[in-house]
Amino acid sequence: MDVLRTPDARFEGLEGYDFEPNYVEVDGLRLHYVDVGPRDTDPVLFLHGEPTWAYLYRDMLRVVADAGFRAVAPDFAGFGRSDKPADPEAYTYQLHIDRTRAAIEKIGLGNVTLFGQDWGGLVGLRLVAEDGDRYARCVIGNSYLPTGDPPPPEIWFAFRDVVRKAPELDVGRLVDAGCVKTLSDAERAGYDAPFPDESYKIGVRRFPDLVPASTEDPESGNNEAAWKALEAWSKPFLTLFGDSDPIFARSDLVLQKRIPGASGQPHQTIAKAGHFLQEDAGEQVARAIVDWLRA
């Protein structure tokens, strides 16, 4: 498998990001993760989405670690400091799940509290459904588990078309467009860092096409099966959604209704927070998680 690896120099001096890299090898790929806080505590696992990486969680990782909890944030294959297969066929929904599961096992995480946003939820909810004993709690922020029924909103199809057709993908600009606040040039550079040129963006290009947008999608049935497991999930389940996300608006209400563990939990709608609520309100979201864990 032809694999690209972003030079380390691309990650030097990034705004607000000074975490030491850690790596595990999965499926012949070197996968990166951030690991901070005391190792003898139950971990909080942060899964990112499209087109971001662990940089997205820089503020949240510090809050959780400073509160005395272990905070772990891996990069999916094709993103961040992880290796980037050059073949588009090396990116499938199932492969992202399998590689993430294998990375979690190699890191040695158990009794996990999962936080998933965007694709972090699409992958994370499948992991929770299929490997429930490993997870003690689940938090979802601006995400869902789609089956294609109903289909995604029109704005998502517009985004998919942009990612498919743009001759050059401006990753920093894509993230900025998903925030209420305006990212600084330095913050946008943080999101651009993993991608020296277009050849490194195959994973970014592929992600939107992997979302089940109809019931004919090959992963639709697998997500339906995952929903059946989630509808029996009685462990604590929390939603923290931004109030200005046009993609997953009101999906939190469906999660709260369908998942038993969501009953009686302190769900929040975060004011002035867009799709990337980690950027708009990262410290607030992290404090909500810490308060929930302590309670």
Stockholm file with secondary structure:
# STOCKHOLM 1.0

chainA/1-295         MDVLRTPDARFEGLEGYDFEPNYVEVDGLRLHYVDVGPRDTDPVLFLHGEPTWAYLYRDMLRVVADAGFRAVAPDFAGFGRSDKPADPEAYTYQLHIDRTRAAIEKIGLGNVTLFGQDWGGLVGLRLVAEDGDRYARCVIGNSYLPTGDPPPPEIWFAFRDVVRKAPELDVGRLVDAGCVKTLSDAERAGYDAPFPDESYKIGVRRFPDLVPASTEDPESGNNEAAWKALEAWSKPFLTLFGDSDPIFARSDLVLQKRIPGASGQPHQTIAKAGHFLQEDAGEQVARAIVDWLRA
#=GR chainA/1-295 SS CCEECCCGGGGTTCTTCCCCCEEEEETTEEEEEEEESCTTSCEEEEECCTTCCGGGGHHHHHHHHHTTCEEEEECCTTSTTSCEESSGGGCCHHHHHHHHHHHHHHHTCCSEEEEECTHHHHHHHHHHHHSGGGEEEEEESSCCCCCSSSCCCHHHHHHHHHHHHCSSCCHHHHHHHTCSSCCCHHHHHHHHTTCSSGGGGHHHHHHHHHSCCSTTSTTHHHHHHHHHHHTTCCSCEEEEEETTCSSSTTHHHHHHHHCGGGTTCCCEEETTCCSCHHHHHHHHHHHHHHHHHHC
#=GC SS_cons         CCEECCCGGGGTTCTTCCCCCEEEEETTEEEEEEEESCTTSCEEEEECCTTCCGGGGHHHHHHHHHTTCEEEEECCTTSTTSCEESSGGGCCHHHHHHHHHHHHHHHTCCSEEEEECTHHHHHHHHHHHHSGGGEEEEEESSCCCCCSSSCCCHHHHHHHHHHHHCSSCCHHHHHHHTCSSCCCHHHHHHHHTTCSSGGGGHHHHHHHHHSCCSTTSTTHHHHHHHHHHHTTCCSCEEEEEETTCSSSTTHHHHHHHHCGGGTTCCCEEETTCCSCHHHHHHHHHHHHHHHHHHC
//
